[in-house]
Every structure is written in structure tokens, then in C-alpha cells.
Amino acid sequence: MAFSNSFSFAFCFCFSVILLSFYAKATDVSHDGRAITIDGKRRLLLSGSIHYPRSTPQMWPDLIKKSKEGGLDTIETYVFWNVHEPVRRQYDFTGNLDLVRFLKTVQDEGLYAVLRIGPYVCAEWNYGGLPVWLHNLPGCEIRTANDVYMNEMKNFTTLIVDMMKKEKLFASQGGPIIIAQIENEYGNVQSYYGDAGKAYMNWCANFAESLDIGVPWIMCQQSDAPQPMMNTCNGWYCDSFTPNNENSPKMWTENWTGWFKSWGGKDPLRTAEDLAFSVARFFQLGGTFQNYYMYHGGTNFGRTAAAYVTTTYDYDAPLDEYGNLNQPKWGHLKELHQILKSMEYTLTHGNVTTTNFDNSVSATVYATNESSSCFLGNANSTTDATITFQGNTYTIPAWSVSILPDCKTEGYNTAKVNTQTTVKVKVGKKAEDEPESLAWSWRPETIDDTRVLAKGEITANQLLDQKVAGDDASDYLWYMTSVHLKKDDPIWSKNMTLRVNGTGFILHAYVNGEYVGSQWAQYNVYNYVFEKSVKLHPGKNIISLLSATVGFPNYGGGFEEIKTGISGPVVLVGQNGDEIVIKDLSAHKWSYKVGLHGLKNKLFSTDSRYATKWSTENLPINRMLTWYKATFKAPLGTDPVVVDLQGLGKGHAWINGHSIGRYWPSYLSYDTDCSLDACDYRGTYDNNKCSFNCGNPTQRWYHVPRSFMEDGENAIVLFEEFGGNPSLVNFQTIQVGTVCAHAYEKHTVELACEGRPISAIKFASFGNSQGTCGSFEKGSCDSGRALSILKKASLFF
């Protein structure tokens, strides 16, 4: 359909596009200072990050197909060392860790791949993707010139490269991988490690080159990357980036499409207009490879999220957490990709000239003997610009780029979103015989051996870091000690407190079997002091502290040394009048026990022989350390499924034994800096701009992949750490609710409702309509007939 400007409406129909491409038997990949060259042809490459462990193998084909339909020709992924080698020399490439299957799925769709081996990845992933057992190897210093670490890194990286070679997945073998990456953003932290950091970086480059994979290597955020490594840029904007060698093309390995969420944080929003502006600006100024981080964010299943990072990793990406199109972002970028691809030869071969106008306005011409293409950029964040260029007059909105494929007619402007906006809704869609609410059974977590008896597995006369004692086997670690007191002890008083300096994110304290209190940290502020009044008695007193991590830190120089657990000191404080007496327990004999009984016995698994003795009587609510279980039937249809965990505190959830991650709906987003006004795309973006959801649960809904559910009866198991009420838990599906668009003159708007018939056209206006999708209003100028004309012309009514 074609509509003139200021035509707004809300409805949808469905369409599909199928594209095919094929690989040659072997592909030659090289580069020059202008572009990546594939089989002798310079390419303008559009890429998107999809992390295979953050989705399921059943989702991969659809995610990759939608990426291709969105105009991408390359998929980028990290390789996650800690999940592939959770125990030293024990490997796992099954299920959603099947890297080979993922890359072959990319190849089946006719796309290229960028393999970012790292093996440090950052990625808001637990411990940056490094196995925690590295921390406990004697003599190991992580990410520096250290033989122990480099030998382990060399072993895993060689394993991955050999696996790729065996499956013929490098382009030089006819496979999809055209680029590989060693290390990751090391230039951001190299100075922390001094000369040893420089030596390590050079060792990485030499080691990578020795692997002889037949495709180029990159080092992102590494301005001193030695040849033949190509250095690349990461960030929200990389138009001003210049490679460190004239033979390296201008490459952008991470264009952050949004941002991640932390517990207590707000929801990020990066507008389609700003994201498109950053991409167009990059290509205007000589870029030829650009990757969206993320194109699909996905879900942090299990315990894979880094410190205080939420289970959702939606990232406001073009494909949402569940694999749906995030409109208008996906569609607006698709149109940009189409027009850039139409100019590929000119952009990779043409002579370049740039004319600078006043007020941050510029015109760039790419010209060959056969054709020319132009960009008109306005980097001013407040003022539209009208310029005369090659004899014609053009108006360029503030903070936008206009693209003229023939240097005459505007084919695309980043600020003019000529694609639909889709508003998703969550709908209860129960199976026919499913009851209105779930029937729960429960059982307590057994803690008497630790809370009362202080029985541990190891002992030490010091406070151990949780990484040392627990080795990342569990979120939970018990710290237990005893203290003998006499009534004539100087600390004895009626006002005694227990003071604990903690860094384990969450602390639950018990004294003589009685619960004393809990405390938790905030994102990026992990040190806290817990202090509560305690009742002690003459003789032996048992102090049991349950430390809980919410992932380990993942970024920064020396991040691996950040203390976790109870760092101490742990003291008793007594007060007699004005006199304060402190008894330091830090050097006492401490017993340690990793994990909880229910987790070790796999109460979440249908196959566990311990998963019995569930009770349906006297169902408790707001009870700490409690297990809940219920059965349900999968919601009807094929739409993505979420479980609403409102009413619960914090814990972990499983569906048929599959972990869907940590939950924490009781943690509300900070009630500051959110605006109800529409986001202004103009001006530099960062993760604090345009955020929303203040004062609401950080994450209320949790993704349940349909592959986790069965046709008949399914089981949901919850481990509730804080205490909550499971009666409100319910399953819902994600569906299209409303589709809206604003059409511009001489442009066609394509609308889709993802397979659903439309039920009504609710609004249409030809004029200066106001508002946003879902709340359009007629402006002061309106034809008055647009809605009736559109309904009459529609094929659906």
C-alpha cells in the first residue's frame, strides 16, 4: 500500500519472504584497507549477534531465517568456555551448547559466520565466560602473561579450532566462518596488567596466527593489535573509528542495539531512529562491516548470567527475547540494509569526497565511472537542516542521515520510520481442561545440619572466597562457626549484634538455629555491612551464614579477583554503657558446605529418586527456603510462552527439569529517571536514556521455550529463597495486540501480524495526527474520511 505523509493507521496482514544463497566448495577470504574480500569481491557486510546458549536448537532456524529476511548476511557468536568445559578436561557440546549444529544452521540458511572464540567473552555472562576453576589452579593469573593461564587458554582454543576444522566449517574449507576473533576488548583493560598485558596480547596474536585457519583474525577494542590481526570497534557509535593499519578495513564488531538489564535496573530502549542513524553514519564515513550486538539477545538460562544481570537478555534487539520481530526496529533496519546493499559496489570501490556544511551537516559522495551514491548527514541534535546539494534542495531532520542511491532522490532517511510498530500483549491461553489456577505441593529445604549443627564439608581457620570454596558449583555456600562465651566475657551484654562484611550479593544469617535477618547488595555495589541484634547464651553458640551469589562479575581489569562470599571481618559487638567491645571471629575455625540439599538431590528433576515426599497440605506462603511444585498443560497454539512469577520473592525455576533461570520479581526497578514522554531519538544515546519501567518488578515474566514442554502433563518446580506466594503463578502467551504505522509520501508501508487475521481497523488519519502507537489522535488538520476509505478499500472487511 502507498500512502502520503501524515497517514497513520492501525491494522495488520501477513506476508513472508524466502531468500536463498549457496556456498562455493571453498571460499577465499581476505581484506584490504577498504573491505573484507570474499572470492575476489569486496563485500559490504551486515551482521548480527545471536548467542546459541541463550536460545534453544529448536529456535535457531527461525532466528537465523528472520535475520536473513532482515537483510543480514552474517551471524556472529561468542564461544562460551565455562559451559563447554565446566570441569577441567570435561567437555559439553550437547543441547543448546551444540556449537557445530548452530553454525551448520547458519550455513544451511546461506549466511556467513563470525566466530568470536575469545575465549574470554564478557557478554554479561557468568565470570566473563571463563571457568571458575581457573581461579583455583595453582599459580594461575587470568588474562595476562602467565604460563598456567595461557596453557589452559591454548588448550581450549585449539579444541574449538580443531572441532571447526574437522567439521569443515571455516570458509577456506567451504564452511560459513569468514572471520575469527581472539581475546575480547582486551585493549580496554590492558593497562591494568602493565607490561605483562602487552606481552599477553602479542602472544594471543601469534598463537591465533599459528592455528592456520585460512580466514582473517580480529581483535576488538585493541588499538595496538599487531598485524595481521585487524582491530575493530565496539560501542553505540563507531563512525569516527580508524583502524590502526591502512590495510585493515573499518569494522564495527558490536553496535549495541540496546542494553542489558540488572536486578533493580530499568528497561532499556534504543530507538530505531538512533540505531539506524549510527549505522548510516558509519557507512557514510567509510565502514564496510557492521555487526549488531545483539540481533537476538535471548535468555540467561540456568546460572549463566553475570553478577546481578537479569534472566532476560532481551537487549531491546531487533528480534526480541522470544524470537519475535521487535518492530519498528527490525523493519526500519531492514529497509536500511536493502538500500545499503543496492550501493555495495559503489561504497566498496568508489572515490570518496566529503563536503562539510555549517552546523554539523555533511555530504559524502561515493563515485565510480558507472555510478555515484550519496549520504547527507545532520549530526546536530536539535536543528533540522536545509541545504542545496548538486543543484537540488534537501531537508535533513536533526540527528539523521539521508541516503540518495543515485545522488538525486532520497531513498531512505534514518529519522523517517516507514515501517510498522507492533505492540505485543500477554494472553492467558490455557489448554481446554486446564484449571483456573495451579495446584501446588511443597516441601521444605533441609537446613538443620547447617543452621543448627554447623556440619560442613571442609574447614579453614579463615574466611574463604566463595569462588575458592564453592568453585561455582552452586549459588549457595554455608559459612559456619561457633563461639564460646562466658558471662564474664568482656563482650557479654544485653545489647549484642552480629556484624558481617559481605560481598556475596545476598546473606541470610542464623544464630543458634534462629533466623536473624537477610541483606543484599545492589548492581555494581557488592560490598555491604550486615548488622543485626542477636541473642547469645553462655557456652557454645552456632553462627551459620548462608551466602548466595547472583552470578560472578564479568568485566574489568582484575575482575576475577573481586571478592565474593563473605570477605569479613565477621564480628560480635557488645555494648556496656558507652563502652563498645568487638570480638573478631574471622580467624576462627569455619566450616563450609557448598549448595543446598534440594539442589544436590535435584528435586527439580522428574528423574530424581529424592523428588518425593511433596505435601499438598498447609501450603505455606512467605516461607524462606521452600520448594514448590505443580503440573500444567502447555498453552494452546505456537506463540511464545512465558510464566508470570508475580508474588514470588527470589529463587530458581525449572520446567520438566529444564532451568529457565533465576527469578527475582520482588526486586523493583529503581523509581527514578523514567519519563512518560515519548523518547526523543535525537542526541547521543547511552543506557540511561529513554529507560522505563521504574518502580515495577525488574523482571516479572520468564521465557518458557516450547521445546521445554510436552504435549501432556508438564511440571513446574520453584525453589523459593526469600519467601513468596505461588498462588498467582500462571502461564501466558505472547501475541500481537496492535499494529500501527505512519506512512511517508512516495513510500510503501508493509504490515504484518505474524499469522493472525485482523479484527478491526481502529484508527486512520490523513493529516497531522498526534500521539504514538496505541494512542493516536487526530490533529488540527484531518481529512475526516480516512478511516471509512481505508475500511472500504481493505480486502479484510
C-alpha positions in Angstrom: 0.0 0.0 0.0 1.2 3.5 -0.7 0.0 6.4 1.5 1.1 10.1 1.5 2.7 11.6 4.5 1.0 12.0 7.9 -1.2 9.0 7.2 -1.5 6.9 10.5 -3.4 3.7 11.0 -3.5 0.5 13.0 -4.1 -3.0 11.5 -2.1 -5.8 10.0 -1.9 -8.6 7.4 0.8 -11.3 6.9 3.5 -11.8 4.3 6.7 -13.8 4.0 9.9 -13.6 2.1 12.2 -16.5 1.3 15.8 -15.9 0.1 18.3 -18.5 -0.9 22.1 -18.4 -1.4 24.7 -21.1 -1.8 28.3 -21.6 -0.9 31.1 -22.5 -3.3 33.1 -25.5 -2.4 35.8 -23.4 -0.8 35.8 -19.6 -0.2 38.8 -17.3 -0.3 38.5 -14.6 2.4 41.0 -11.7 2.5 40.9 -8.0 3.1 42.3 -4.7 2.1 42.0 -1.2 3.5 38.5 -0.9 2.0 36.6 -4.1 2.8 36.5 -7.8 3.5 37.0 -9.6 0.2 35.2 -12.9 -0.5 36.3 -14.8 -3.6 37.8 -11.7 -5.0 34.8 -9.5 -4.4 34.7 -6.6 -1.9 31.8 -7.0 0.4 29.7 -4.7 2.5 28.8 -7.0 5.3 25.8 -6.7 7.7 26.0 -9.0 10.7 24.1 -9.7 13.9 25.0 -11.4 17.1 23.0 -14.5 18.2 24.3 -16.4 21.2 23.5 -20.1 20.8 23.3 -20.9 24.6 20.7 -18.1 25.1 18.1 -19.8 22.9 17.4 -23.5 22.0 18.3 -25.6 19.0 14.6 -25.6 18.1 14.6 -21.7 17.9 17.8 -21.4 15.8 16.4 -22.0 12.3 13.7 -19.4 12.8 16.1 -16.8 14.4 18.6 -17.2 11.6 15.9 -17.1 8.9 14.4 -13.9 10.3 17.9 -12.4 10.5 18.4 -13.1 6.8 15.0 -11.7 6.0 16.0 -8.6 7.9 18.9 -8.1 5.5 21.8 -9.7 7.3 24.4 -11.8 5.5 26.5 -12.8 8.6 25.8 -14.2 12.1 28.3 -13.5 14.9 28.6 -15.5 18.1 30.9 -15.9 21.0 32.2 -19.3 22.3 31.4 -19.8 26.0 34.3 -21.6 27.6 32.8 -22.1 31.0 29.7 -24.0 29.8 31.8 -26.1 27.4 34.4 -27.0 30.0 32.6 -26.7 33.3 35.1 -29.1 34.9 38.7 -29.2 33.7 39.1 -31.5 30.7 35.4 -32.5 30.8 33.5 -31.1 27.8 29.9 -30.5 27.0 28.6 -29.6 23.5 25.1 -31.0 23.8 21.7 -29.4 23.5 21.9 -25.6 23.2 25.7 -25.9 23.6 25.9 -27.7 20.2 28.1 -25.1 18.5 28.6 -27.2 15.4 24.9 -27.6 14.9 24.4 -23.9 15.4 27.0 -23.0 12.7 25.6 -25.6 10.3 22.2 -24.0 10.8 23.7 -20.7 9.8 25.3 -22.3 6.8 22.0 -24.0 5.8 20.4 -20.6 5.6 23.2 -19.4 3.3 24.7 -17.0 5.7 28.3 -16.4 6.8 29.5 -16.6 10.4 32.0 -14.7 12.6 33.3 -16.9 15.4 34.5 -14.9 18.4 36.4 -17.6 20.2 37.8 -15.3 22.9 37.7 -17.4 25.0 37.1 -14.5 27.4 33.8 -13.1 26.2 32.4 -10.6 28.7 28.8 -10.7 27.3 27.2 -10.2 30.7 27.9 -13.9 31.1 29.0 -15.5 34.4 32.7 -14.8 35.1 33.0 -13.4 31.5 32.8 -16.9 30.1 35.9 -18.1 31.9 35.6 -21.3 34.0 35.8 -20.5 37.7 38.2 -23.5 38.2 40.9 -21.3 36.5 40.8 -19.2 39.6 41.7 -22.2 41.8 44.6 -23.6 39.6 47.9 -23.2 41.5 49.9 -20.3 40.0 47.2 -19.2 37.6 46.8 -15.5 36.8 43.9 -14.8 34.4 44.3 -12.8 31.1 47.9 -11.9 31.5 51.3 -13.3 30.5 51.0 -16.3 32.8 52.0 -19.8 31.6 49.3 -21.6 33.6 46.5 -19.5 32.1 47.9 -19.4 28.6 48.3 -23.2 28.5 44.6 -23.6 29.5 43.5 -20.9 27.0 45.6 -22.6 24.3 44.1 -26.0 25.1 40.5 -24.8 24.8 41.0 -22.5 21.8 42.8 -25.3 19.9 40.0 -27.7 20.8 37.5 -25.3 19.2 39.6 -24.7 16.1 40.2 -28.4 15.6 36.5 -29.0 16.0 35.7 -26.4 13.4 38.3 -27.9 11.0 37.0 -31.4 11.5 33.5 -30.3 10.5 34.9 -28.1 7.6 33.3 -25.0 9.0 35.9 -22.5 8.1 35.3 -20.7 4.8 38.6 -21.9 3.5 37.1 -25.4 3.7 33.7 -24.4 2.2 32.2 -23.5 5.6 30.4 -20.4 6.8 33.1 -18.9 9.1 34.7 -16.0 7.3 36.3 -14.3 10.4 37.5 -15.4 13.8 38.3 -13.4 17.0 41.0 -14.0 19.6 40.6 -12.4 23.1 37.9 -9.7 23.5 38.1 -6.0 24.3 41.5 -6.5 25.9 42.6 -3.0 25.0 40.0 -1.7 27.5 41.9 -3.3 30.4 45.4 -3.9 29.1 46.9 -1.1 31.1 45.8 -2.8 34.3 48.2 -5.7 33.6 51.2 -3.4 32.6 54.0 -4.9 30.5 52.6 -8.4 31.1 49.4 -7.3 29.4 51.2 -6.2 26.3 53.2 -9.4 26.2 50.0 -11.4 26.6 48.2 -9.6 23.8 51.2 -10.2 21.4 51.2 -13.9 22.5 47.5 -14.1 21.7 48.1 -12.7 18.2 51.0 -15.1 17.5 49.1 -18.1 18.8 46.0 -17.3 16.7 48.0 -16.9 13.6 49.7 -20.3 14.3 46.4 -22.1 14.1 46.3 -21.6 10.3 42.5 -21.4 9.9 42.6 -19.8 6.5 40.4 -16.8 7.3 41.3 -13.4 8.9 41.6 -12.8 12.7 40.3 -9.8 14.5 40.9 -8.2 17.9 38.2 -5.9 19.0 38.9 -2.7 21.0 42.6 -3.3 20.5 44.2 -0.2 19.0 47.7 -1.8 19.1 46.7 -5.1 17.6 49.7 -6.4 15.7 49.4 -7.4 12.0 47.9 -9.5 10.6 45.3 -9.0 13.3 42.6 -6.5 12.4 41.5 -4.2 15.2 37.8 -3.4 15.4 35.4 -1.0 17.3 32.7 -1.7 19.8 30.2 0.9 21.1 27.0 2.8 20.4 28.7 4.8 17.7 31.8 3.9 15.7 31.7 6.4 12.8 34.9 8.1 14.0 36.9 4.9 14.4 40.0 4.4 12.3 41.8 1.1 12.0 45.4 1.0 13.2 46.7 -0.2 9.8 45.9 1.1 6.3 45.4 -2.4 5.1 42.6 -3.1 7.6 39.0 -2.3 6.7 36.8 -0.2 9.0 34.9 -2.8 11.1 32.3 -2.5 13.8 32.0 -5.7 15.8 29.5 -4.5 18.4 26.8 -1.9 17.6 24.9 -2.0 20.9 21.2 -2.2 19.8 20.1 -1.5 23.4 21.4 -2.6 26.7 21.2 -5.4 29.3 19.2 -5.3 32.5 20.4 -5.7 36.0 18.3 -6.6 39.1 16.9 -3.3 40.2 17.6 -1.7 36.9 15.2 -0.2 34.4 14.2 -1.4 31.0 16.5 -0.1 28.2 15.2 1.5 25.0 17.3 2.5 22.0 15.1 3.9 19.3 15.0 2.6 15.7 15.9 6.1 14.5 19.1 6.4 16.6 20.2 2.9 15.8 19.7 3.4 12.1 21.5 6.8 12.3 24.5 5.2 13.9 24.7 2.6 11.1 24.1 5.0 8.2 26.7 7.4 9.7 29.2 4.5 9.9 28.8 3.6 6.3 28.8 7.3 5.3 32.3 7.6 6.8 33.8 4.5 5.2 32.6 1.5 7.2 32.2 -1.8 5.4 31.5 -4.4 8.1 28.9 -3.7 10.9 27.5 -6.1 13.5 24.5 -5.6 15.7 25.1 -6.7 19.3 22.6 -8.1 19.9 20.4 -9.0 16.9 18.7 -11.6 19.2 19.5 -11.4 22.9 17.6 -14.3 24.3 17.5 -15.7 27.8 20.1 -16.4 30.5 19.0 -20.0 31.3 20.4 -21.8 34.4 23.1 -19.9 36.2 24.7 -18.3 33.2 24.0 -14.6 33.9 26.9 -12.5 35.2 26.7 -10.7 38.6 23.3 -9.2 39.1 22.3 -9.5 35.5 18.7 -10.5 34.9 17.5 -13.7 33.4 16.1 -11.9 30.4 18.8 -10.8 27.9 16.3 -9.2 25.5 18.7 -6.2 25.0 16.0 -4.4 23.0 17.3 -6.2 20.0 15.7 -6.4 16.5 14.5 -9.9 17.5 13.0 -10.0 21.0 13.8 -12.5 23.7 11.3 -14.9 22.3 12.3 -14.6 18.7 9.5 -12.2 17.6 10.2 -9.2 15.4 10.8 -6.1 17.5 9.0 -3.6 15.4 9.7 -0.9 14.2 13.4 -1.6 14.9 13.6 -4.8 12.7 11.7 -3.3 9.8 13.4 0.1 9.8 16.8 -1.6 9.7 15.7 -4.0 7.0 14.9 -1.0 4.8 18.3 0.5 5.6 20.0 -2.8 4.7 18.3 -3.1 1.4 19.4 0.4 0.3 22.9 -0.1 1.5 23.2 -3.4 -0.3 22.0 -1.7 -3.5 25.0 0.6 -3.3 27.5 -2.2 -2.3 29.8 -1.9 -5.3 29.9 1.9 -5.2 30.6 2.0 -1.5 33.4 -0.5 -1.7 35.1 0.8 -4.9 34.1 4.4 -5.4 36.2 7.5 -4.9 35.1 9.4 -1.7 34.6 13.1 -1.3 33.0 14.8 1.7 31.7 18.4 1.8 31.1 19.9 5.3 28.3 22.4 5.7 27.7 24.5 8.8 26.1 23.2 12.0 27.4 19.5 11.8 25.9 18.9 8.3 27.9 17.0 5.7 27.5 15.4 2.3 29.6 12.4 1.2 29.8 11.2 -2.4 31.0 7.7 -3.4 31.6 7.7 -7.2 32.8 5.2 -9.8 32.9 5.6 -13.5 29.5 4.0 -13.7 27.5 5.5 -10.9 27.5 7.5 -7.7 25.8 7.3 -4.3 25.4 10.0 -1.6 24.9 10.4 2.1 23.6 13.7 3.6 24.2 13.7 7.3 23.0 16.0 10.0 24.7 15.3 13.3 23.1 18.3 15.0 20.9 17.0 17.8 18.3 19.8 17.8 18.1 21.6 14.4 16.8 20.3 11.1 18.9 21.4 8.1 18.0 22.5 4.6 20.9 22.5 2.1 21.5 22.9 -1.6 23.5 20.0 -2.9 24.3 19.3 -6.6 21.6 21.8 -7.6 18.8 20.3 -5.5 17.4 21.3 -2.2 17.2 18.8 0.6 15.8 19.0 4.2 17.6 16.7 6.6 16.0 16.2 10.1 18.2 16.7 13.1 20.3 13.6 14.1 19.6 11.8 10.8 21.2 10.6 7.6 19.5 10.7 4.2 20.7 8.2 1.6 20.5 9.0 -2.1 21.4 5.9 -4.1 21.7 8.0 -7.3 22.8 11.2 -5.6 19.5 12.7 -6.6 16.5 11.1 -4.9 16.2 10.4 -1.2 15.7 6.7 -0.9 15.9 6.5 2.9 16.2 8.7 6.0 17.1 7.3 9.3 14.6 9.6 11.2 11.6 8.6 9.0 10.3 5.3 10.3 8.3 3.9 7.4 7.6 0.5 8.9 5.1 -0.8 11.4 5.2 -0.6 15.2 4.0 -3.8 16.9 2.6 -3.8 20.4 2.7 -7.2 22.0 0.3 -8.4 24.6 0.4 -11.3 27.1 -2.7 -13.5 26.9 -3.8 -16.4 29.0 -4.4 -19.4 26.7 -5.0 -22.5 28.7 -5.5 -26.0 27.5 -9.2 -26.9 27.3 -9.3 -28.9 30.6 -6.7 -26.8 32.5 -8.0 -25.4 35.8 -8.0 -21.7 36.5 -5.1 -21.9 39.0 -2.3 -24.3 39.6 -2.5 -26.9 42.3 0.7 -26.7 44.3 2.6 -29.1 46.5 5.6 -28.2 48.6 8.4 -29.4 50.8 11.0 -27.5 52.9 14.7 -27.2 52.2 16.5 -29.2 54.9 18.9 -26.9 56.7 19.1 -28.3 60.2 22.6 -29.8 59.6 23.9 -26.4 58.7 21.7 -24.0 60.6 21.7 -25.9 63.9 24.6 -28.4 63.8 27.1 -26.4 61.6 28.1 -29.6 59.7 30.3 -28.7 56.8 32.5 -30.5 54.1 35.7 -28.6 54.6 37.2 -26.4 57.3 39.6 -23.5 57.4 40.8 -21.0 60.0 39.9 -18.1 57.8 37.1 -16.8 55.7 37.3 -18.2 52.2 36.2 -16.5 49.0 33.2 -18.2 47.6 35.0 -19.0 44.3 37.6 -20.9 46.3 35.3 -22.9 48.5 32.5 -23.3 46.0 34.2 -23.4 42.6 30.9 -22.2 41.1 29.1 -25.5 41.8 26.2 -23.6 43.3 24.9 -20.1 44.0 24.9 -21.1 47.7 27.7 -21.5 50.3 27.3 -22.0 54.0 29.8 -20.4 56.3 29.6 -21.9 59.9 31.5 -21.3 63.1 31.0 -21.5 66.8 31.9 -19.2 69.6 32.1 -20.0 73.3 31.0 -17.2 75.7 31.0 -16.8 79.4 29.0 -14.3 81.4 32.2 -12.6 82.5 33.4 -12.3 78.9 34.1 -8.6 78.2 31.7 -8.7 75.2 28.8 -10.0 77.2 25.9 -7.6 77.4 22.2 -7.3 76.8 22.9 -5.5 73.5 24.9 -7.7 71.3 24.9 -7.6 67.5 26.4 -9.7 64.7 28.2 -7.6 62.1 29.2 -9.2 58.7 31.1 -7.5 55.9 29.9 -9.3 52.8 30.5 -9.4 49.1 28.4 -12.4 48.1 25.4 -10.3 47.0 23.0 -11.9 49.4 23.3 -13.0 53.0 21.0 -15.0 55.3 22.1 -15.2 58.9 21.2 -17.7 61.6 22.4 -17.8 65.2 21.7 -20.9 67.3 19.3 -22.1 64.7 17.2 -18.9 64.7 16.9 -16.7 61.7 18.4 -13.3 62.3 17.9 -11.5 59.0 19.0 -11.0 55.4 20.7 -8.4 53.3 21.6 -8.0 49.7 23.8 -5.7 47.6 23.0 -3.6 44.5 24.3 -3.9 41.0 28.0 -2.9 40.9 28.0 -2.1 44.6 28.7 -5.5 46.0 30.2 -4.6 49.4 27.8 -4.2 52.2 27.7 -4.4 56.0 25.0 -6.6 57.7 24.4 -5.9 61.4 21.5 -7.3 63.5 20.8 -7.8 67.2 21.4 -11.4 68.3 20.5 -13.5 71.3 23.5 -15.4 72.6 23.8 -17.6 75.7 26.6 -18.8 77.9 28.5 -21.7 76.4 28.6 -22.7 72.7 26.8 -20.6 70.1 26.5 -21.6 66.5 26.7 -18.9 63.8 25.6 -20.1 60.3 25.7 -17.7 57.4 24.3 -18.6 54.0 25.9 -16.6 51.2 24.2 -16.5 47.8 25.8 -15.2 44.7 23.7 -14.0 41.7 26.5 -14.7 39.2 30.1 -13.7 39.3 31.5 -10.4 37.9 32.4 -10.5 34.2 34.3 -7.3 33.2 37.2 -5.0 34.1 40.9 -5.3 34.8 41.3 -7.9 37.5 37.6 -8.7 37.6 38.4 -12.3 38.6 39.9 -11.0 41.9 36.7 -9.2 43.0 35.8 -10.8 46.3 32.7 -12.9 46.5 31.0 -14.5 49.5 31.8 -13.3 53.0 35.1 -11.4 52.9 34.9 -10.3 56.5 35.5 -9.3 59.1 32.8 -11.1 60.9 32.5 -9.8 64.4 30.3 -9.8 67.5 29.7 -6.3 69.0 28.8 -5.8 72.6 27.9 -2.6 74.3 28.0 -1.9 78.1 27.1 1.8 78.6 29.4 3.8 76.5 31.9 1.0 76.1 31.8 -1.0 72.8 33.6 -4.3 72.7 34.3 -6.2 69.5 35.2 -9.9 69.2 36.5 -10.8 65.7 35.5 -14.2 64.5 37.2 -14.0 61.1 40.2 -16.3 62.1 38.0 -18.8 63.9 37.6 -22.3 62.6 35.0 -22.1 59.9 33.2 -25.0 58.3 31.9 -24.7 54.7 29.2 -26.5 52.8 28.5 -25.9 49.1 24.9 -25.8 47.9 21.7 -26.9 49.3 20.2 -30.4 49.8 17.4 -29.9 47.4 19.7 -28.8 44.6 22.1 -31.6 45.1 19.3 -34.1 45.1 17.8 -32.5 42.0 14.3 -32.0 43.4 13.6 -30.1 40.2 14.1 -33.3 38.1 11.4 -35.7 37.3 14.0 -38.5 37.3 15.4 -37.8 40.8 14.8 -40.6 43.3 14.7 -37.9 46.0 11.9 -35.9 44.4 9.2 -37.5 46.7 7.5 -36.5 49.9 5.8 -33.5 48.5 2.8 -32.3 50.6 -0.4 -30.7 49.4 -1.5 -29.8 52.9 -1.0 -26.5 54.7 0.7 -24.9 51.7 2.9 -22.2 53.2 3.4 -18.7 51.8 6.2 -16.2 52.5 8.3 -19.1 53.9 12.1 -18.9 53.2 14.0 -21.8 51.6 10.9 -23.7 50.3 10.3 -25.9 47.3 7.0 -25.7 45.3 5.8 -28.0 42.5 2.8 -28.0 40.2 1.7 -29.6 37.0 0.2 -27.9 34.0 -0.6 -28.4 30.3 1.2 -26.3 27.7 -0.8 -23.2 26.5 -2.6 -23.8 23.2 -1.1 -22.7 19.9 2.5 -22.0 18.8 3.0 -18.5 20.3 5.9 -18.0 22.7 5.2 -18.9 26.3 6.1 -17.0 29.5 5.4 -17.8 33.1 4.2 -14.9 35.3 6.0 -15.2 38.7 4.5 -12.2 40.4 4.0 -12.8 44.1 7.3 -14.7 44.5 10.4 -13.4 46.2 13.6 -14.8 44.7 14.7 -18.2 43.6 15.1 -20.5 40.7 12.6 -22.1 38.3 12.5 -25.3 36.3 10.1 -26.7 33.6 10.3 -30.5 33.3 13.8 -30.3 34.8 15.0 -27.6 32.4 16.2 -24.5 34.2 14.6 -21.3 33.0 16.9 -19.3 35.2 16.9 -17.3 38.4 13.8 -15.3 39.2 13.5 -12.2 41.4 10.2 -10.4 40.8 10.3 -8.8 44.3 13.2 -6.7 43.3 11.6 -3.5 42.0 13.4 -1.3 39.4 14.7 2.0 40.9 12.0 4.6 40.9 14.0 7.3 39.3 14.7 8.9 35.9 11.8 7.3 34.0 9.7 9.5 31.7 6.2 9.0 30.4 7.0 11.2 27.5 7.9 9.7 24.1 11.6 9.1 23.7 13.5 11.8 21.7 15.8 9.9 19.4 17.9 12.9 18.8 21.3 13.2 20.5 23.8 10.7 21.8 22.4 7.6 23.3 23.6 5.8 26.4 21.9 3.1 28.6 20.3 5.7 30.9 18.5 7.5 28.1 14.8 6.6 27.4 14.7 3.9 30.1 11.4 2.9 31.5 9.6 0.5 33.9 10.6 2.4 37.1 9.0 1.1 40.3 7.9 -2.2 38.8 9.4 -5.7 39.2 12.7 -5.8 37.4 11.5 -9.0 35.7 8.0 -10.4 36.2 7.7 -12.8 33.2 10.1 -15.6 32.3 10.6 -17.3 29.0 9.5 -21.0 28.8 10.7 -22.3 25.4 8.1 -24.6 23.9 10.7 -27.3 23.4 10.9 -27.5 27.2 7.2 -28.6 27.4 5.5 -31.8 26.3 2.1 -32.4 24.8 0.7 -33.9 28.0 1.4 -33.1 31.6 4.3 -30.8 32.5 5.9 -29.9 35.8 7.0 -26.6 37.1 9.3 -26.6 40.2 10.3 -23.5 42.1 12.9 -23.1 44.8 11.9 -20.0 46.7 14.8 -18.5 48.6 13.2 -15.4 50.1 9.6 -16.4 50.7 6.6 -15.7 48.4 3.1 -16.8 47.3 2.9 -19.2 44.3 -0.8 -18.9 44.0 -0.6 -16.1 41.4 1.8 -18.0 39.1 0.3 -18.6 35.7 1.3 -19.2 32.1 0.6 -16.8 29.2 1.5 -16.5 25.5 3.0 -13.5 23.7 0.8 -12.2 20.8 0.4 -9.3 18.5 -2.1 -6.8 20.1 -1.9 -3.8 17.9 0.0 -2.8 14.7 0.4 0.9 13.8 2.3 2.8 11.2 3.0 6.3 10.0 3.3 6.4 6.2 5.5 8.9 4.3 4.9 10.3 0.9 6.0 8.1 -2.0 6.8 5.2 0.3 5.0 1.9 0.7 4.3 0.5 4.2 4.2 -3.2 4.7 2.2 -4.5 7.6 2.3 -8.0 9.2 0.6 -9.5 12.2 2.6 -12.7 12.4 0.0 -15.1 11.0 -3.1 -13.6 12.7 -6.2 -12.2 10.9 -7.1 -8.6 11.6 -10.2 -8.0 13.6 -10.6 -4.2 13.1 -9.1 -1.1 11.8 -9.3 1.2 14.8 -7.8 4.4 13.6 -6.8 6.1 10.4 -6.0 9.8 9.7 -4.8 11.8 6.7 -3.4 14.9 8.2 -1.3 15.9 11.2 -2.2 13.1 13.5 -0.7 13.1 17.0 0.5 10.5 19.5 2.1 7.1 19.3 1.1 3.6 18.5 -1.9 2.6 20.6 -2.8 6.2 21.4 -3.1 8.0 18.1 -5.3 11.1 18.0 -6.4 13.3 15.1 -4.6 16.6 14.8 -5.9 20.1 13.9 -5.8 19.1 10.2 -7.6 15.9 9.2 -9.5 14.8 6.1 -12.2 13.2 8.2 -12.7 10.3 5.8 -9.5 8.3 6.0 -10.9 5.6 8.3 -14.0 4.9 6.1 -12.0 5.0 2.9 -9.4 2.6 4.3 -12.1 0.1 5.6 -13.9 0.2 2.3 -10.7 -0.4 0.3 -9.4 -3.1 2.6 -9.6 -6.7 1.5 -10.3 -7.9 5.0 -13.8 -6.4 5.6 
